[in-house]
Amino acid sequence: MPETWAHRADLAESAVTERHAQKLWGMPKTNLAVVTWPPGPKDRAFWHWHYWWQAQYLDCQVDAATRRGTKTRRRRIADTLRGIQRRNRGKLTANRHYDDKAWLALAWNRATNLDGISRTRRLGELEFDLLAGIDPVMGVLPWRTGETFYNVPSNATAALLFARTGRLDKAREIVDWIFDNLVREDGLLNDGIRMRMSGPEVVEKIYTYNQGTALGASLEIALALREDVGLAHDEQIDSFEYSERADASMFYITHIRAIVQAVALHMANPQGVLLSPPEESGEGDGGLFKGILARYLAEVAERLPEDSKESIATKKIAARLVMQSADSLWSHRLEVDGLPVFAAEWTQDAKLPHNYGLGPASISEAVGLVRIDERDLSVQLSGWMLLEAAARVAAAQG
C-alpha cells in the first residue's frame, strides 16, 4: 500500500531528524546532520566536515518534501542549505573532490523545484566549477583536483546534473566515455580509470552507487532526447535527424536495461534484496552506496517509457529490487523510542549503536576494536533513501 510506505519513510525522516539534526554551532536558521548517533563531542561540534554526507542528507529531505510538501520541511531544507554554506565558510568550490561538489549541486538543484527554494549564485558557482574542472584531454572530470584518476562517482553524478540543467551534449559526452571505458563483461560498471606512465589502468572495483548514478544519468539523457524527438516531429524536420535522435535515446535505454539486469543478477540475493559487493564497506561512505542505487532504480521503475516489452520488464525488475530491499530493511530494523534504526546490511538484523546508555561499553568497544556500523549517519540516510524510493514506487504502482 502506498500509504504504508509513505508512513515508513516519514518515520525514517523523524528518526534522522530526532537523532542527528541540530543547529550549526548554535546559530539560528541553520541545520546540519551530526554524523554519528550517539555523537561524540567532536561530532556535535561538526569538527570534521562531511561535505557529501550533508549533500545526501539534503537530498533525502528533498525526497520527503517532493513526496509531501510542508512548510516545516521546506524551512528545514532552507536551514540546511544555510548550514552547509556557513560550515564551509561560503567556499563551496574550495573542496578538491569533484564528486562531493557534484552531489551537493545535484541535491541543491532538485531543491529549487520546491516552493520557496530559489537558485542562487552559489549553486551557479558549483555548476561552473564542475564544467571548468573537465580535463581537456580526457573530456571528463578527475576524481579531485591534481589527480589523474577519472571515476564514475564524479562523472555520472555531474552528467546527471548537466542533463537536468540543459547541458545535454556535455552529459552525453561524459556518459558515453563511461560506457566506452568502464563496462565489464557482466554488465556492471568498474569504478574508474587511473592514468599511469605506462598508460590507462582500469580500477576494477564494483560499487552499488556507481550503477545507480549511471542509471540516473542515462535516464535523464534518454528522456531529454525523446522530448527532442517529439519536438522534432512537431516541427517536421527531415527524417534523418528525427531518426538520429530516436536512435540516440534508444542507445541509453539499452544501457539502462543492461545495468538493471546486471544489478539483479550480481548485486542482489535471489529474493531481490540489494547486497553490498565485497569491496564495499557497510559503514562510513560505503553506508550510503546501496541507498543511492535504490533511488535511481526507483527513477527507472517510475519514469522509463513503457514502449517495449523489454522496457516494461526492466521497470518491473527495478521496482522489485526496490520493494524487496525495503521489505527486508524494514523487517530487520530495531526500534528505539518508537523510531527505526536501520541495518547496514539489509538482509541482517540491525545492531544497537554502542554506548546507547544500556550499560558501560565493553573493552573492545572502548578501544575501537568493535565498530557498530549503525551508528553512522550514512547508514541511516541510506535506509531513509530506500524507504523514500519504495514510497515512490508504491505510489506509481497505485
Disulfide bonds with the S-S distance in Angstrom:
none
